[in-house]
Amino acid sequence: MPGILRQLSSLGGCTNPVRLAGHRTEHRVDTATGEIGPALRRLDSSELPAGDLLVRCGNRRTTRCAACAETYRRDTFHLITAGLRGGKGTPEQVTTHPRVFATFTAPSFGPVHNRPGTRPCRCGRHHAPDEPALGTPLNPDRYDYETAVLWNAHAGMLWRRFTIHLRREIAHRAGLTQRELPERARISFAKVAEYQKRGAVHFHAVIRLDGPAGGETPPPHWATAELLTDAIRAAASRAVVPGPVLDGRTHAFAFGRQLDIRTIHGPDLDGGQALTDRAVAAYIAKYATKGAETATGTLDRRLRFIAEIGPMDLPAHAERLIRTAWALGARKDLEHLRLRAWAHMLGFRGHFSTKTRRYSTTLGALRTARAQWQRLQAAIQRGEDPHPEDTDDETTLVLAHWTYTGTGLTPTEQWLSASLANSHTPTSPTTEGDNAQ
């Protein structure tokens, strides 16, 4: 019992781990002679209490694995925060660079039930915040489901087109050519995608204006938040992606008219009123673990057959979007969009979270730091020296072979894991100080 509890506790609450069978052996190697010494450490899955090596699933969706999604959210929070106030390899001087928080929405595909402030909805009623009717069409038969799905499918390309126009607009306002701009300034950003209740994707982005070497160099004197805001508005209005011609109808995709841009101030400047870097990071990280299923009540996994949604109690609006994506996916002229593979995502097939290389650290770096910390703790528990003296003429050779045997926990393991979940507290150094909810 203590052994299986230790193995399950290492999952951090993951409820759907990957099961692997095999072994891993570490040998000390003399680099001068090439001689391989005896095994220093050996791990064999058959000797583990669960009979397999259990590895966290790492799924970012809250509906699939709440524990792994929470780790992803915290990592995203620290990634965004590092690009706003420095840390984890990013200079603290980025707090002095022009930074804005922008939200890009989709255009209208038809009137929907909403909550326009103190005014009633177009249907004449005042809707409660959690009312299922919110986001659904006033007249489903006149709602443009086809364009809504195709817009989602082209949203990633539209964002890329926007970033191209943004560099052009900044260069124009600075009196530079596009070739000269990288020598004077650089645009860094991080964004996440979020679904509105109507099922359309929109983007939240932190956009920063740096010097030529990214956050390590100060921006030029002409780089201001006002210039950046003006350039974003111009670029968003000009970004257009040509779409397919379906049944004689030509499609083109652009952002909607609702564009919200706010300047980000540091905590020492906001006075409790302006937008803080911590609030922005918490807001973006929250949506990094959500998909279409959270906003519209649709699916969180792919469909093999459209008949699968028959017995599912899906909202009528979400089901119609899925069926539209499935039908469009059968067309030869749209096969490059792979709409059937992404029907559960209502056509959207882009990455939910992206960033430029110089914005801040990476999720991979955060995971590596966490893995190193966990190995350090494991060595301490085994009574080993956590910082062994490595000589120049020796190195470690790792021989490993693993095969996939399944996914998930046995009923007994599920019961034990649930009993551990209530007392589990994240202890990774990458999550210290994260109180954003």
Secondary structure, DSSP 4 states (H G I P E B T S, - for coil): -HHHHHHHHTTTT-SSPEEEEEEEEEEEEETTT--EEEEEEEEEGGGSTTSSEEE------TTT-HHHHHHHHHHHHHHHHHHHH-BTTB-GGGGGS-EEEEEE----SS-B----TTSPPTTS-PPPTT-TTTTSBSSGGGS-HHHHHHHHHHHHHHHHHHHHHHHHHHHHHTT--TTTHHHH-EEEEEEEEEE-TTS-EEEEEEEEEEBTTBTTSPPPTT--HHHHHHHHHHHHHH--EEEEEETTEEEEE---S-EEEEE-B-HHHHTTTS-BHHHHHHHHHHHTT--HHHHHS--SS--S-GGGGSSS---HHHHHHHHHHHHHTT-GGGGGG-TTTTGGGTT--S-SEEE-TTSS--HHHHHHHHHHHHHHHHHHHTT--SS----TTEEEEEEEEEEEEEES--HHHHHHHHHHHTT-----GGGTT----
